[in-house]
Amino acid sequence: MQFRRKGTNATQSNDVVRIGDIDIAEFPFLLAPMEDVSDPPFRALCKKYGADVMYTEFISSEGLIRDAAKSRAKLDIFEYERPIGIQIFGSEIDSMRQAAAITEEAQPDIIDINYGCPVKKVACRGAGAGILQDIPKMVAMTKEIVDTCTLPVTVKTRLGWDDNSKYIVEVAERLQDIGIQAISIHGRTRAQMYKGEADWSLIAEVKNNPRMHIPVFGNGDIDSPQKAVEYRNRYGVDGIMIGRASIGAPWVFREMKHYMATGELLPPPGMTERVAAAREHFEKGVEWKGERLGVVEMRRHYANYFKGLRDFKQHRLQLVTLDGVDDIRAKLDELETIPFEPAV
């Protein structure tokens, strides 16, 4: 669905979820920001398959301030991706304020703050989920960014640092009160990393807080259309953010939307569609990153696109060792002739 802004002649609907002045969808599916995954080539596929809102990989505030090439490259966004958010992370309030101003110059639709990354090198330096150990600083940092930006500011975070600090209901309300326009909550603490089952009950408490009026999106463990519908109905969130389930399977957005609309499961994609998606991902990667990086960085994705294919190991070995663009194209052409027979 295309987004609409206030002031247009488009019909506004009270049933459409809105981030700031952007109408999204009645029940949006969002692509989570994932390092080394949600870059422009992958986002193009997710948009094609129905993602309503997408976020970039997270970008270091210090990298942006220093004008680091890798950080600047992550600011690349394209018109067909809209509405799109650029996500930033950092531990210093002034650096984050400066980074937000730099990010806004790239003209995304949304500025997102990463308060959820659990990785040690991020969290243990007070960034990402690390700031959940200092809620007053989290609030102060968010206010600085909201006051700096003219675009809607959103937050992605977790339930808390550990089981003894699950303050998300209070935190979400405080962040809303200083001006964020939506919040996405991963149903785990930082201590859990990605282990165990995501707890959506606290996400539901945030949504059911009578003082909350911004969209609340749930994230964590949604890996099937059935689960997406179950969790929507059980927890009442405004939308669902999809992360790991989309890796190598951008069609997950199409499958979930179709099931939500019809109650019918789509058949899994066959070999032709899997190869076509992998090929498009590869070609866009080469175009955006250059041949060498495009070839090397695509290697981490092949196993996901063909997950479950019987006897795929030999084909994967070739895909991750071939260096020539034309050789990889030829190998993908060969794969297209193989029927998709799931391993038993």
C-alpha positions in Angstrom: 0.0 0.0 0.0 1.3 3.4 -0.8 1.6 5.9 2.0 -0.3 9.2 2.1 0.6 12.4 3.9 -1.8 14.9 5.5 -2.8 17.7 3.2 -3.3 15.4 0.1 -6.6 14.7 -1.5 -6.3 11.1 -0.6 -9.1 9.7 1.6 -8.0 9.4 5.2 -9.1 6.4 7.2 -9.4 6.1 11.0 -8.5 2.4 10.6 -5.1 3.1 9.0 -2.1 3.0 11.3 -0.2 6.3 11.1 3.4 7.2 12.1 3.4 10.9 12.5 1.6 12.2 9.4 2.2 9.1 7.3 -0.6 6.7 6.7 0.8 3.2 6.5 -1.8 0.3 6.4 -4.6 -1.1 8.5 -2.3 -3.6 10.0 1.3 -3.0 8.8 4.1 -5.5 8.5 7.5 -3.9 9.1 10.9 -5.1 8.1 13.2 -5.0 11.1 16.6 -3.3 10.9 19.2 -6.1 10.7 22.9 -5.5 10.4 24.4 -7.1 7.3 20.9 -8.0 6.1 18.5 -5.1 5.6 20.6 -3.2 3.0 19.1 -1.8 -0.2 19.3 -5.0 -2.3 17.4 -7.0 0.3 15.0 -4.2 1.1 14.0 -4.0 -2.6 12.8 -7.6 -2.4 10.9 -7.1 0.8 9.2 -4.1 -0.6 8.3 -6.1 -3.7 6.7 -8.8 -1.5 4.7 -6.4 0.6 6.6 -4.9 3.5 4.7 -1.8 4.5 7.6 0.0 6.3 11.3 -0.9 6.2 14.2 0.2 8.3 17.9 0.4 7.3 20.7 -1.4 9.0 21.6 0.5 12.1 24.1 3.3 11.7 26.7 4.4 14.2 26.3 7.9 15.3 30.1 8.3 15.7 30.6 6.9 12.2 28.2 9.5 10.8 29.9 12.3 12.6 33.4 11.2 11.4 32.0 10.8 7.9 33.0 7.1 7.8 32.4 5.7 4.3 30.6 2.5 5.7 28.2 4.6 7.8 27.5 7.1 5.1 26.7 4.3 2.6 24.0 3.1 4.9 22.2 6.3 4.4 21.4 5.3 0.8 17.6 5.1 0.3 15.5 5.0 -2.9 12.1 6.4 -3.7 10.5 3.0 -4.3 11.3 2.1 -0.7 9.1 4.7 0.9 8.0 4.9 3.6 11.4 4.1 5.0 13.2 4.7 8.3 16.9 5.2 8.9 18.0 3.8 12.2 20.9 5.2 14.3 22.6 4.0 17.5 25.1 5.4 19.9 25.8 6.1 23.6 26.5 9.8 23.7 23.6 12.2 23.6 25.4 15.0 21.7 26.7 12.5 19.1 23.2 11.1 18.6 21.7 14.6 18.2 24.3 15.4 15.6 23.8 12.0 13.8 20.0 12.6 13.8 20.5 15.9 12.0 22.9 14.3 9.4 20.4 11.4 8.9 17.5 13.8 8.3 19.5 15.4 5.4 19.2 12.0 3.7 15.4 12.6 3.6 14.0 9.4 4.9 10.4 9.3 6.1 11.3 8.3 9.7 14.2 8.5 12.1 14.5 5.4 14.3 16.6 5.0 17.4 18.1 1.6 18.2 17.7 0.8 21.9 17.5 -2.9 21.3 20.7 -4.3 19.9 22.0 -6.9 22.4 25.4 -7.5 20.8 28.2 -7.1 23.4 30.3 -4.6 21.4 27.2 -2.3 21.2 25.3 -2.9 24.4 28.3 -3.0 26.8 29.3 0.4 25.6 26.0 1.9 26.6 24.4 1.9 23.1 21.6 -0.2 21.7 20.0 -2.3 24.6 22.8 -1.1 26.9 20.9 2.2 27.5 18.2 0.1 29.2 20.4 0.3 32.3 20.0 4.0 32.4 16.4 5.0 31.6 16.8 8.7 32.5 19.6 8.9 29.9 17.4 7.0 27.4 14.7 9.6 27.9 17.0 12.5 27.7 18.7 11.2 24.5 15.3 10.6 22.9 14.1 14.1 23.7 17.2 15.6 22.2 16.6 13.7 18.9 12.9 14.5 18.8 13.7 18.2 19.4 16.3 18.1 16.7 14.3 16.4 14.0 11.3 17.6 11.9 10.6 14.0 10.8 8.8 11.5 12.9 11.0 9.7 15.4 10.4 6.1 16.4 12.1 3.7 18.8 13.0 0.1 18.7 13.7 -1.5 22.1 13.4 -4.5 24.3 11.5 -5.4 27.5 14.4 -4.4 29.7 18.0 -5.2 30.4 17.2 -8.4 32.4 14.4 -10.1 34.2 14.7 -7.6 37.1 14.3 -4.5 34.9 11.4 -5.0 32.6 10.2 -1.4 32.8 8.9 -1.3 29.2 5.4 -0.1 30.1 6.7 2.9 32.0 9.5 3.5 29.4 7.1 3.4 26.4 4.8 6.0 28.1 7.7 8.3 28.9 9.1 8.1 25.4 5.7 8.8 24.0 5.3 11.8 26.2 8.5 13.4 24.9 7.4 13.0 21.3 8.2 9.6 19.6 5.6 8.7 17.0 5.7 4.8 17.3 7.5 2.1 19.2 8.6 -1.4 18.2 9.2 -3.8 21.1 11.2 -7.0 20.9 9.7 -9.4 23.4 13.0 -10.3 25.1 15.4 -8.7 27.5 19.0 -7.9 26.6 20.2 -10.8 28.8 18.1 -13.2 26.8 19.8 -12.1 23.5 17.7 -14.2 21.0 17.3 -17.3 23.3 14.1 -18.6 24.7 10.6 -17.6 23.7 9.7 -13.9 23.2 7.2 -12.7 25.8 4.5 -10.7 24.1 2.4 -10.2 27.3 4.4 -7.1 28.2 4.1 -5.8 24.7 0.3 -6.2 25.1 0.5 -4.3 28.4 2.1 -1.4 26.6 -0.6 -1.4 24.0 -3.4 -1.7 26.6 -2.1 1.2 28.7 -4.9 3.7 28.4 -2.4 6.6 28.2 -0.7 5.2 25.0 -1.9 6.6 21.8 1.0 6.0 19.4 1.3 2.7 17.4 2.8 -0.2 19.2 4.5 -2.8 17.0 5.4 -6.3 18.3 8.6 -8.1 17.3 10.0 -11.6 18.1 9.4 -15.1 17.0 6.8 -14.4 14.3 7.8 -17.0 11.7 4.6 -18.1 10.1 1.3 -16.6 8.8 -0.6 -18.5 11.5 1.5 -17.1 14.3 1.1 -13.6 12.9 -2.7 -13.8 13.0 -2.6 -15.5 16.4 -0.4 -12.8 18.0 -2.4 -10.0 16.4 -5.6 -11.3 17.9 -4.1 -12.3 21.2 -2.0 -9.3 22.0 -3.8 -6.5 20.0 -0.7 -4.8 18.6 -1.0 -2.3 15.8 1.4 -4.2 13.5 4.2 -6.7 13.5 7.9 -6.3 12.8 9.5 -9.2 11.0 13.2 -9.9 11.4 14.9 -13.3 11.1 11.9 -14.9 9.4 12.4 -12.7 6.3 16.1 -13.6 5.8 16.2 -15.6 2.5 12.4 -15.5 2.5 11.2 -12.0 1.6 7.9 -13.6 0.4 7.0 -14.0 4.1 5.3 -10.6 3.9 3.1 -11.8 1.0 2.3 -15.0 2.8 1.3 -13.3 6.1 -0.8 -10.7 4.4 -2.6 -13.2 2.2 -3.4 -15.4 5.2 -4.5 -12.5 7.3 -6.9 -11.4 4.5 -8.2 -14.8 3.4 -7.4 -17.4 6.0 -5.7 -19.4 3.3 -2.0 -20.5 3.2 -0.2 -19.8 0.0 1.9 -22.7 -1.3 5.6 -22.3 -0.6 7.6 -20.8 -3.5 9.0 -23.2 -6.0 12.5 -23.3 -7.4 11.9 -20.8 -10.1 10.8 -18.1 -7.7 13.6 -18.9 -5.2 16.2 -18.5 -7.9 14.6 -15.4 -9.2 14.7 -13.8 -5.8 18.3 -14.9 -5.2 19.3 -13.6 -8.6 17.6 -10.2 -8.1 19.3 -9.9 -4.6 22.6 -10.7 -6.2 22.3 -8.3 -9.2 21.2 -5.4 -7.0 24.0 -6.2 -4.6 26.6 -6.0 -7.4 25.0 -2.8 -8.7 25.0 -1.1 -5.3 28.3 -2.5 -3.8 30.4 -3.2 -6.8 31.3 -6.6 -8.2 33.8 -7.8 -5.5 31.7 -6.9 -2.5 28.5 -7.9 -4.2 29.8 -11.4 -4.8 31.3 -11.9 -1.4 28.5 -10.5 0.7 25.8 -12.4 -1.1 27.4 -15.7 0.0 25.8 -15.5 3.4 22.3 -15.5 1.8 22.3 -18.5 -0.5 21.6 -21.1 2.1 18.6 -19.2 3.3 17.0 -18.9 -0.1 17.3 -22.6 -0.7 16.8 -23.7 2.8 15.3 -27.2 3.0 16.3 -28.2 -0.6 17.5 -31.8 -0.8 21.2 -32.2 -1.6 21.8 -28.4 -1.7 25.2 -28.6 0.0 27.1 -29.3 -3.2 25.4 -26.3 -5.0 26.0 -24.0 -2.0 29.7 -24.9 -2.0 29.9 -23.7 -5.6 27.9 -20.6 -5.0 30.2 -19.5 -2.1 33.4 -20.2 -3.9 32.7 -18.8 -7.4 34.3 -15.4 -7.8 33.0 -14.3 -11.3 29.7 -12.6 -11.7 29.0 -14.5 -14.9 29.9 -17.8 -13.2 27.4 -17.1 -10.5 24.7 -16.2 -13.0 25.3 -19.5 -14.8 25.1 -21.4 -11.6 21.8 -19.8 -10.7 20.5 -20.6 -14.2 21.5 -24.2 -13.5 19.6 -24.2 -10.2 16.5 -23.1 -11.9 16.3 -26.4 -13.7 16.2 -28.3 -10.5 12.8 -29.1 -8.9 12.5 -27.9 -5.3 12.3 -31.2 -3.4 12.4 -30.5 0.3 14.8 -32.6 2.4 13.0 -35.3 4.5 
